């Protein structure tokens, strides 16, 4: 890649015209190459994110069944939505799920990151094991959790029965579906503690001195250090 120096207006009159023309061509070539390399993500965002969003907004004001042409209905769909009790129930469930899952995921990820930074001979195996759920396909993970939470022969209920506790009907009982989904959400926390551990490894000396002054290795020192919460903040957003 060429690095083209910028010149002040006073300096441009002393630069030969051929050099300025060549510099302009090089700059345009770099811009075209930049757009070319960025074109896959630009096309992907426009085709898979921007267009579906705008189309959904438009179709929300119409009566559209895919086969026939959309018929404009205005705010009728939204009026029906707000009158539907299932909408408010789903909104309530989503709110409860969010206020429980997000802090729980961040706390578990932070605790796991503290464990993964320990200097053990087999720590590499445990780091790979922590990241393993992230590379398992979603379909396979769903089937695995259906087997784990099966009320008849699932691993979770068998473990509870061995402790003398009657296992609930995790999936079919409405009172236990939200705890089941919250438990399943912990399956994908693997990358977050690894990002925190990588931030710990590549942190600047200033952060290391700050951590040492707070008592290196303690939970409070690690939890309040900037290189612990930066990747978790990215996960939250």
C-alpha positions as CSV (number, residue, x, y, z in Angstrom):
1,X,0.0,0.0,0.0
2,X,1.3,3.4,-0.9
3,X,1.5,6.2,1.6
4,X,0.9,9.6,-0.1
5,X,2.0,12.7,1.7
6,X,-0.3,15.6,1.8
7,X,1.0,19.0,0.7
8,X,0.0,22.5,1.7
9,X,-1.4,24.9,-0.9
10,X,1.9,26.8,-0.9
11,X,3.8,23.6,-1.7
12,X,1.6,22.4,-4.5
13,X,2.7,24.9,-7.1
14,X,6.3,23.6,-6.9
15,X,5.2,20.0,-7.5
16,X,5.4,19.1,-11.2
17,X,2.0,18.5,-12.9
18,X,3.0,15.0,-13.8
19,X,3.8,14.1,-10.2
20,X,0.4,15.5,-9.1
21,X,-1.4,13.6,-11.8
22,X,0.4,10.4,-10.8
23,X,-0.3,11.0,-7.1
24,X,-4.0,11.5,-7.9
25,X,-4.2,8.3,-9.8
26,X,-2.5,6.4,-7.0
27,X,-5.0,7.9,-4.5
28,X,-8.0,6.9,-6.6
29,X,-6.5,3.4,-7.1
30,X,-6.1,3.0,-3.3
31,X,-9.7,4.2,-2.8
32,X,-11.0,1.7,-5.4
33,X,-9.1,-1.1,-3.8
34,X,-10.4,-0.2,-0.4
35,X,-14.0,-0.2,-1.6
36,X,-13.3,-3.5,-3.5
37,X,-12.1,-5.2,-0.3
38,X,-14.9,-3.8,1.7
39,X,-17.6,-4.6,-0.9
40,X,-18.5,-8.1,0.5
41,X,-19.4,-6.7,4.0
42,X,-21.1,-3.7,2.4
43,X,-23.2,-5.9,0.1
44,X,-23.9,-8.3,3.0
45,X,-25.1,-5.5,5.3
46,X,-27.3,-4.0,2.6
47,X,-28.8,-7.3,1.5
48,X,-29.1,-9.1,4.8
49,X,-29.7,-6.3,7.3
50,X,-30.8,-3.0,5.7
51,X,-33.2,-4.3,3.1
52,X,-35.0,-6.8,5.4
53,X,-35.4,-4.1,8.1
54,X,-36.9,-1.6,5.7
55,X,-39.1,-4.3,4.1
56,X,-40.3,-5.4,7.5
57,X,-41.2,-1.8,8.4
58,X,-43.2,-1.4,5.1
59,X,-45.0,-4.8,5.4
60,X,-46.0,-4.0,9.0
61,X,-48.4,-1.5,7.6
62,X,-49.9,-3.9,5.1
63,X,-51.8,-7.1,4.8
64,X,-49.4,-9.4,3.0
65,X,-49.5,-13.2,2.7
66,X,-46.6,-13.6,0.3
67,X,-48.8,-15.0,-2.5
68,X,-50.9,-11.9,-3.1
69,X,-49.9,-8.2,-3.4
70,X,-49.6,-6.3,-0.1
71,X,-52.7,-4.4,0.8
72,X,-52.1,-1.2,2.8
73,X,-53.9,-1.2,6.2
74,X,-52.1,1.6,8.0
75,X,-51.9,1.1,11.8
76,X,-54.4,-1.7,12.0
77,X,-51.7,-4.4,12.6
78,X,-50.2,-2.4,15.5
79,X,-53.7,-1.9,17.0
80,X,-54.3,-5.6,16.8
81,X,-50.9,-6.3,18.3
82,X,-51.5,-4.0,21.3
83,X,-54.9,-5.6,22.0
84,X,-53.4,-9.1,22.0
85,X,-52.6,-10.4,25.5
86,X,-50.0,-12.7,24.2
87,X,-47.9,-9.7,23.0
88,X,-47.7,-8.3,26.6
89,X,-47.0,-11.8,28.0
90,X,-44.1,-12.3,25.5
91,X,-42.8,-8.8,26.3
92,X,-42.9,-9.6,30.0
93,X,-41.0,-12.9,29.5
94,X,-38.4,-11.2,27.3
95,X,-37.8,-8.5,30.0
96,X,-37.5,-11.1,32.8
97,X,-35.1,-13.2,30.6
98,X,-33.0,-10.2,29.7
99,X,-32.5,-8.8,33.3
100,X,-31.5,-12.3,34.5
101,X,-29.4,-13.6,31.6
102,X,-27.2,-10.6,30.9
103,X,-25.8,-10.1,34.4
104,X,-25.6,-13.8,35.0
105,X,-23.7,-14.3,31.7
106,X,-21.3,-11.5,32.5
107,X,-20.6,-12.7,36.1
108,X,-20.1,-16.3,35.0
109,X,-17.8,-15.2,32.2
110,X,-15.8,-13.0,34.6
111,X,-15.5,-15.9,37.1
112,X,-14.4,-18.3,34.4
113,X,-11.9,-15.8,33.1
114,X,-10.3,-15.6,36.5
115,X,-10.0,-19.4,36.6
116,X,-8.6,-19.5,33.1
117,X,-5.8,-17.2,33.9
118,X,-4.3,-19.5,36.5
119,X,-0.9,-20.9,35.8
120,X,-1.5,-24.7,35.7
121,X,0.1,-27.3,33.5
122,X,-3.3,-28.4,32.0
123,X,-4.8,-24.9,31.7
124,X,-4.6,-25.0,27.9
125,X,-7.0,-28.0,27.9
126,X,-9.5,-26.2,30.1
127,X,-9.3,-23.1,27.9
128,X,-10.0,-25.2,24.8
129,X,-12.8,-26.9,26.7
130,X,-14.4,-23.5,27.7
131,X,-14.4,-22.5,24.0
132,X,-15.7,-25.8,22.7
133,X,-19.4,-25.0,23.0
134,X,-19.0,-21.9,20.8
135,X,-18.0,-24.1,17.8
136,X,-20.8,-26.6,18.2
137,X,-23.7,-25.9,15.7
138,X,-26.9,-24.5,17.2
139,X,-29.0,-27.4,16.0
140,X,-26.6,-29.9,17.6
141,X,-26.6,-27.8,20.8
142,X,-30.4,-27.7,20.9
143,X,-30.7,-31.5,20.5
144,X,-28.1,-31.9,23.2
145,X,-30.0,-29.7,25.7
146,X,-33.3,-31.4,24.9
147,X,-31.6,-34.6,25.9
148,X,-30.0,-33.1,29.1
149,X,-33.3,-31.5,30.2
150,X,-35.6,-34.5,29.3
151,X,-37.8,-35.1,32.3
152,X,-37.7,-38.9,31.9
153,X,-34.1,-39.9,31.0
154,X,-32.3,-36.5,31.0
155,X,-28.9,-36.1,32.6
156,X,-30.1,-33.2,34.8
157,X,-33.0,-35.1,36.4
158,X,-30.9,-38.2,36.8
159,X,-28.3,-36.1,38.7
160,X,-31.1,-34.5,40.9
161,X,-32.6,-37.9,41.5
162,X,-29.3,-39.2,42.8
163,X,-29.3,-36.4,45.3
164,X,-32.8,-37.2,46.4
165,X,-34.4,-34.3,44.6
166,X,-37.4,-34.8,42.3
167,X,-36.5,-33.3,38.9
168,X,-39.0,-31.0,37.3
169,X,-40.5,-31.1,33.8
170,X,-38.0,-28.5,32.5
171,X,-39.4,-28.0,29.0
172,X,-43.1,-28.7,29.1
173,X,-43.9,-27.0,32.4
174,X,-44.5,-23.2,31.9
175,X,-43.1,-22.5,35.3
176,X,-39.8,-24.1,34.4
177,X,-39.3,-23.0,30.7
178,X,-37.7,-19.7,31.7
179,X,-35.2,-21.3,34.1
180,X,-34.4,-23.8,31.3
181,X,-33.7,-21.1,28.8
182,X,-31.6,-19.2,31.3
183,X,-29.6,-22.4,32.0
184,X,-29.1,-23.0,28.3
185,X,-27.9,-19.4,27.8
186,X,-24.8,-20.2,29.9
187,X,-23.8,-22.6,27.2
188,X,-22.4,-19.9,24.9
189,X,-20.3,-17.8,27.4
190,X,-17.0,-19.5,26.2
191,X,-15.6,-16.6,24.1
192,X,-16.2,-13.9,26.7
193,X,-13.8,-15.3,29.4
194,X,-11.2,-16.0,26.7
195,X,-11.4,-12.4,25.5
196,X,-10.9,-11.3,29.1
197,X,-8.0,-13.6,29.5
198,X,-6.4,-12.3,26.2
199,X,-6.9,-8.8,27.4
200,X,-5.2,-9.7,30.6
201,X,-2.2,-11.2,28.6
202,X,-1.8,-8.2,26.3
203,X,-2.6,-5.5,28.8
204,X,-0.3,-2.5,29.0
205,X,2.2,-2.1,31.8
206,X,0.1,0.7,33.3
207,X,-2.8,-1.6,33.8
208,X,-0.5,-4.3,35.3
209,X,0.8,-1.7,37.8
210,X,-2.7,-0.7,38.7
211,X,-3.7,-4.4,39.2
212,X,-0.6,-5.0,41.4
213,X,-1.3,-1.9,43.5
214,X,-4.9,-3.3,44.2
215,X,-3.6,-6.8,45.1
216,X,-2.9,-8.9,42.1
217,X,-4.8,-12.2,41.9
218,X,-7.8,-11.1,44.0
219,X,-11.3,-11.1,42.7
220,X,-11.8,-7.4,43.4
221,X,-8.6,-6.4,41.6
222,X,-9.4,-8.3,38.5
223,X,-13.1,-7.4,38.5
224,X,-12.3,-3.7,38.7
225,X,-9.4,-3.7,36.2
226,X,-10.1,-2.1,32.8
227,X,-8.8,-5.2,30.8
228,X,-11.4,-7.4,32.5
229,X,-14.5,-5.4,31.8
230,X,-13.6,-4.0,28.3
231,X,-14.4,-7.3,26.4
232,X,-17.4,-7.9,28.7
233,X,-18.7,-4.5,27.8
234,X,-18.4,-5.4,24.1
235,X,-20.4,-8.6,24.8
236,X,-23.1,-6.5,26.6
237,X,-23.5,-4.2,23.7
